Amino acid sequence: MTSPFGRLAGRTLTTGHGTENDFVLVPDPDGALELSAVEVAAACDRHAGIGADGLIRVVRSRSLPEGGAVLADAPAAEWFMDYRNADGSIAEMCGNGVRVFVHYLRLRGLVDLPAGGSVVVGTRGGARRVTFDGEQYTVEMGRWAMPGGLAAVQAGYDVAVGVPGVEGTRGGLRVSIPNPHTVVALRDEAELAGAVLTGLPAYDPVPPEGTNLELVVPLGEDDATGEAVGAVRMRVLERGVGETRSCGTGTCAAALAVRAWAGTGAPDTWRVLVPGGEVTVRVVGDTVTLTGPAELTAEVTLLA
C-alpha cells in the first residue's frame, strides 16, 4: 500500500510551537524535496499523521525561486521558511512559525544567534529580521495595511460577518499583514467563548482569496510601567487550518484593528492573549513587530 506521506515517509521531522500554534519542520537545505498538498495534509493530520497547524520546510533561499527573489533585496537571508497550511495550501507568512523556524535554526547550529543578536530569514511575504533576547524572539513583521482605507477605519468596518454562535451580523475590519485578516469585536468574553468556529462564517463581500478571522474582546489599557499598553483577548479561525490556539499575523491584525477603533492616542504596544498564551505586538508607523516564545517539542520519524 502506498504511504499517504509520500516523499515524507521514512524522514525524521521536528515538531515545535509558538504559543501552542504548532508546526512540523522538514529539513531540506538544498531544496530537493518537492512536497504536494496531499503529503503536507497527511503529515499535519491530527488523527492519521503527526498533527500540526502547518508545515515548515527548512530550505536555503538560493535553492528555490521565491528565496532567490528575497535574496535580491536581502542578501543576508540565507534561510527561507517555506510555510504550508495544514491543508497543504501555501501561506505568505506566519508570525508564530517564523519564531519557531529561527529557534530551530539556532538550536541546530545553522545560524549564529547569541542573546541580543538578530538574523534575517526569507518568507513569501518578504525578508524578516528576527531578534533573540535570550528568552523570546521579536519578529519585524513588515508593513501592514487596511485594504478598506480611511473610509473603513472611520466607519470601523468594511465587511459584514456572520459567525455561528454569535447573534446577528457583525462588522469586521480587514487587515493585511500580508496574510488577509478580518477582525470582529465582540461584547464580552462570554460571547467570545460562545462563538462556534467549527462552522464557516458568512462574509459580505466574500473575500476572494479567503481570510483569517479574529474574534476579539478589548480589555482596556494599563500605564503602570509609564507606557500605555493595551490588552485584547482573541480567538482565531485560520484560513486553510481551522481554529488554532494562536496565530502570529492574526495577533498583529487584532492589535491593529483594536488600536484603530480606539482612535487618536491609542497605545502602540498591545498584549494579545490567545488560548495558547500571550504575545506582544508593537506598532511602529506602518510596520509592526511581534514578540513571543518558541519551543521545539519532539523528533518524529514518519513510517512508510
C-alpha positions as CSV (number, residue, x, y, z in Angstrom):
1,M,0.0,0.0,0.0
2,T,1.3,3.4,-0.9
3,S,2.1,5.6,2.1
4,P,-0.1,8.8,2.4
5,F,3.1,10.6,3.5
6,G,4.7,10.1,0.1
7,R,8.2,11.7,0.0
8,L,8.0,12.4,3.7
9,A,7.8,8.7,4.6
10,G,11.0,7.5,6.4
11,R,12.1,11.0,7.2
12,T,12.8,12.3,10.7
13,L,11.0,15.6,11.3
14,T,10.8,18.0,14.2
15,T,7.7,19.4,15.9
16,G,7.5,22.8,17.7
17,H,5.1,25.5,18.7
18,G,4.8,29.2,19.4
19,T,2.0,29.9,22.0
20,E,0.7,26.5,21.0
21,N,0.4,27.3,17.3
22,D,2.2,24.1,16.3
23,F,4.2,23.1,13.3
24,V,6.1,20.2,11.6
25,L,9.6,21.2,10.5
26,V,11.1,19.4,7.5
27,P,14.9,19.8,6.9
28,D,15.6,20.2,3.2
29,P,18.5,22.6,2.9
30,D,19.2,22.0,-0.8
31,G,15.5,22.2,-1.9
32,A,15.4,18.7,-3.2
33,L,12.0,17.8,-1.7
34,E,9.0,18.9,-3.7
35,L,6.0,18.4,-1.4
36,S,2.5,18.1,-2.6
37,A,-0.5,19.5,-0.8
38,V,-1.7,15.9,-0.1
39,E,1.6,15.0,1.5
40,V,1.6,18.1,3.7
41,A,-2.0,17.5,4.7
42,A,-1.2,13.9,5.6
43,A,1.7,14.9,7.9
44,C,-0.4,17.6,9.6
45,D,-3.4,15.3,10.1
46,R,-4.0,15.1,13.9
47,H,-5.5,11.6,13.8
48,A,-3.6,9.8,11.0
49,G,-0.4,11.9,10.9
50,I,1.9,13.8,13.2
51,G,-0.6,16.6,13.8
52,A,0.1,20.3,13.3
53,D,-1.4,23.6,12.2
54,G,1.2,23.9,9.5
55,L,4.4,22.5,7.9
56,I,7.6,24.4,7.5
57,R,10.2,23.3,5.0
58,V,13.7,24.5,6.2
59,V,15.5,25.4,2.9
60,R,18.3,27.7,1.8
61,S,16.9,30.7,0.0
62,R,19.2,30.1,-3.0
63,S,17.5,26.7,-3.5
64,L,14.1,27.9,-4.6
65,P,12.7,30.7,-6.9
66,E,10.9,32.5,-4.1
67,G,14.1,32.5,-2.0
68,G,16.1,33.9,-4.9
69,A,13.6,36.8,-5.2
70,V,14.1,37.5,-1.4
71,L,17.9,37.4,-1.8
72,A,17.8,40.1,-4.5
73,D,16.6,42.5,-1.8
74,A,18.0,40.9,1.3
75,P,21.4,39.1,0.6
76,A,21.7,38.1,4.3
77,A,18.6,35.9,4.1
78,E,20.4,32.6,3.8
79,W,17.4,30.5,5.0
80,F,13.8,30.5,3.7
81,M,10.7,29.5,5.6
82,D,8.7,27.5,3.1
83,Y,5.4,27.5,5.0
84,R,2.2,25.5,4.2
85,N,-1.1,25.5,6.0
86,A,-2.4,22.2,7.4
87,D,-4.5,21.6,4.3
88,G,-1.4,21.9,2.1
89,S,-2.1,25.4,0.8
90,I,0.7,27.9,0.7
91,A,0.7,30.9,3.0
92,E,2.6,34.1,2.7
93,M,3.8,34.4,6.2
94,C,3.3,33.0,9.8
95,G,4.4,35.1,12.7
96,N,4.5,32.2,15.2
97,G,6.0,29.9,12.6
98,V,8.9,32.2,11.8
99,R,9.9,32.3,15.5
100,V,9.8,28.5,15.7
101,F,11.8,28.4,12.4
102,V,14.5,30.7,13.8
103,H,14.5,28.7,17.1
104,Y,15.1,25.6,15.0
105,L,18.0,27.2,13.1
106,R,19.6,28.4,16.3
107,L,19.4,25.1,18.2
108,R,20.6,23.1,15.1
109,G,23.6,25.4,14.8
110,L,22.5,26.6,11.3
111,V,22.7,30.3,12.4
112,D,24.9,32.1,14.9
113,L,22.3,33.8,17.1
114,P,23.5,34.8,20.6
115,A,21.3,36.7,23.0
116,G,20.8,40.2,21.7
117,G,21.6,39.1,18.1
118,S,19.4,39.0,15.1
119,V,19.1,37.1,11.8
120,V,17.3,37.8,8.5
121,V,15.2,35.0,7.0
122,G,13.2,34.8,3.9
123,T,9.4,34.2,3.6
124,R,6.9,34.6,0.8
125,G,5.9,37.8,2.5
126,G,9.5,39.1,2.1
127,A,12.6,39.2,4.3
128,R,12.0,39.2,8.1
129,R,14.5,40.2,10.8
130,V,14.2,38.2,14.0
131,T,16.0,39.2,17.2
132,F,16.6,36.8,20.1
133,D,16.7,38.3,23.6
134,G,17.7,35.1,25.5
135,E,14.1,34.1,26.2
136,Q,11.9,35.3,23.4
137,Y,12.0,36.2,19.7
138,T,10.9,39.5,18.2
139,V,10.0,39.4,14.5
140,E,9.9,42.5,12.3
141,M,6.6,41.6,10.6
142,G,6.9,44.3,7.9
143,R,4.3,46.6,6.5
144,W,0.6,46.4,7.3
145,A,-2.4,47.9,5.6
146,M,-6.1,48.2,5.9
147,P,-7.5,47.4,2.4
148,G,-10.7,49.4,3.0
149,G,-8.6,52.5,3.6
150,L,-9.5,55.6,5.6
151,A,-13.2,55.1,5.0
152,A,-13.2,51.7,6.6
153,V,-11.2,52.9,9.6
154,Q,-13.6,55.8,10.1
155,A,-16.6,53.5,9.8
156,G,-15.0,50.9,12.0
157,Y,-15.7,48.1,9.5
158,D,-15.7,47.2,5.8
159,V,-17.1,43.6,5.9
160,A,-20.4,42.2,7.3
161,V,-19.6,38.9,9.1
162,G,-22.0,36.2,10.4
163,V,-20.3,33.9,12.9
164,P,-22.0,30.7,14.1
165,G,-22.9,31.0,17.8
166,V,-22.8,34.9,17.7
167,E,-26.2,36.6,17.4
168,G,-26.7,38.8,14.4
169,T,-24.3,40.1,11.8
170,R,-21.2,42.0,13.0
171,G,-18.9,44.5,11.3
172,G,-15.4,43.3,10.5
173,L,-12.3,45.3,9.7
174,R,-9.9,43.9,7.1
175,V,-6.2,44.0,7.8
176,S,-3.4,42.8,5.6
177,I,-0.1,41.7,7.1
178,P,0.5,40.3,4.4
179,N,-2.0,37.4,5.0
180,P,-5.6,38.6,4.8
181,H,-7.4,39.0,8.1
182,T,-10.9,40.1,9.2
183,V,-11.2,41.3,12.8
184,V,-14.6,41.4,14.6
185,A,-15.1,42.9,18.1
186,L,-17.5,41.0,20.5
187,R,-19.2,42.4,23.5
188,D,-17.5,40.4,26.2
189,E,-15.6,37.2,27.0
190,A,-18.8,35.2,27.4
191,E,-19.8,36.0,23.8
192,L,-16.2,35.1,22.7
193,A,-16.4,31.8,24.4
194,G,-19.8,31.1,22.8
195,A,-18.6,31.5,19.2
196,V,-18.6,28.3,17.2
197,L,-15.5,28.2,15.0
198,T,-16.1,24.7,13.6
199,G,-18.5,26.1,11.0
200,L,-18.0,28.5,8.2
201,P,-18.6,32.2,8.8
202,A,-20.5,34.2,6.2
203,Y,-18.8,37.3,4.7
204,D,-20.3,40.1,2.7
205,P,-18.4,40.8,0.5
206,V,-16.8,37.4,0.2
207,P,-13.0,37.6,0.4
208,P,-11.7,36.4,-3.0
209,E,-8.5,34.8,-1.5
210,G,-10.1,33.7,1.7
211,T,-9.4,35.3,5.1
212,N,-8.3,34.6,8.7
213,L,-11.0,35.6,11.2
214,E,-10.1,37.1,14.5
215,L,-12.7,37.5,17.2
216,V,-11.6,40.0,19.8
217,V,-12.6,41.5,23.1
218,P,-10.7,44.7,24.1
219,L,-9.6,44.5,27.7
220,G,-8.6,48.2,28.2
221,E,-5.2,49.8,28.9
222,D,-2.6,49.9,31.6
223,D,0.1,52.5,32.1
224,A,1.6,51.1,35.3
225,T,5.0,50.9,33.7
226,G,4.9,54.5,32.5
227,E,3.9,53.4,29.0
228,A,0.3,52.9,27.9
229,V,-0.1,49.2,27.0
230,G,-3.4,47.9,25.6
231,A,-4.7,44.4,26.0
232,V,-7.0,42.3,23.9
233,R,-8.2,38.7,24.1
234,M,-8.6,36.8,20.8
235,R,-9.8,33.6,19.2
236,V,-8.8,32.8,15.6
237,L,-10.1,30.8,12.6
238,E,-7.2,30.3,10.3
239,R,-7.6,30.1,6.5
240,G,-6.8,26.5,5.4
241,V,-6.5,25.2,9.0
242,G,-9.5,25.9,11.3
243,E,-9.4,27.2,14.8
244,T,-5.9,27.3,16.2
245,R,-4.5,28.1,19.7
246,S,-2.7,31.2,18.3
247,C,-1.9,33.0,15.0
248,G,1.1,35.4,14.8
249,T,-0.1,37.6,11.9
250,G,-3.6,37.3,13.5
251,T,-2.5,38.8,16.8
252,C,-0.9,41.7,14.9
253,A,-4.2,42.2,12.9
254,A,-6.2,42.1,16.2
255,A,-4.0,44.7,17.8
256,L,-4.1,47.0,14.8
257,A,-7.9,46.8,14.5
258,V,-8.5,47.5,18.2
259,R,-5.9,50.3,18.0
260,A,-7.8,51.8,15.1
261,W,-11.1,51.5,16.9
262,A,-9.7,53.2,20.0
263,G,-8.8,56.3,17.9
264,T,-6.3,59.1,18.5
265,G,-3.9,58.5,21.4
266,A,-4.4,54.7,21.4
267,P,-1.3,52.7,22.6
268,D,1.3,51.5,20.2
269,T,2.0,48.4,22.4
270,W,-0.5,45.6,22.9
271,R,-0.7,42.4,24.9
272,V,-2.6,39.9,22.9
273,L,-4.0,37.0,24.9
274,V,-4.7,33.8,22.9
275,P,-5.8,30.3,24.1
276,G,-2.1,29.2,23.8
277,G,-0.5,32.0,25.8
278,E,0.4,35.7,25.2
279,V,2.4,37.7,22.7
280,T,3.3,41.4,22.5
281,V,2.6,43.5,19.4
282,R,4.2,46.9,18.8
283,V,3.2,49.3,16.1
284,V,5.9,51.5,14.6
285,G,4.3,53.6,11.9
286,D,3.3,51.4,9.0
287,T,5.3,48.5,10.4
288,V,4.7,46.1,13.3
289,T,6.7,43.8,15.5
290,L,5.7,40.6,17.2
291,T,7.4,39.2,20.4
292,G,6.8,35.8,21.8
293,P,8.2,32.4,22.8
294,A,9.2,29.4,20.6
295,E,9.7,25.7,21.6
296,L,10.8,22.5,19.9
297,T,8.9,19.5,21.3
298,A,9.9,16.3,19.5
299,E,11.6,14.5,16.7
300,V,9.3,12.1,14.8
301,T,10.1,9.6,12.1
302,L,7.2,9.0,9.6
303,L,6.9,5.3,8.8
304,A,6.3,4.2,5.2
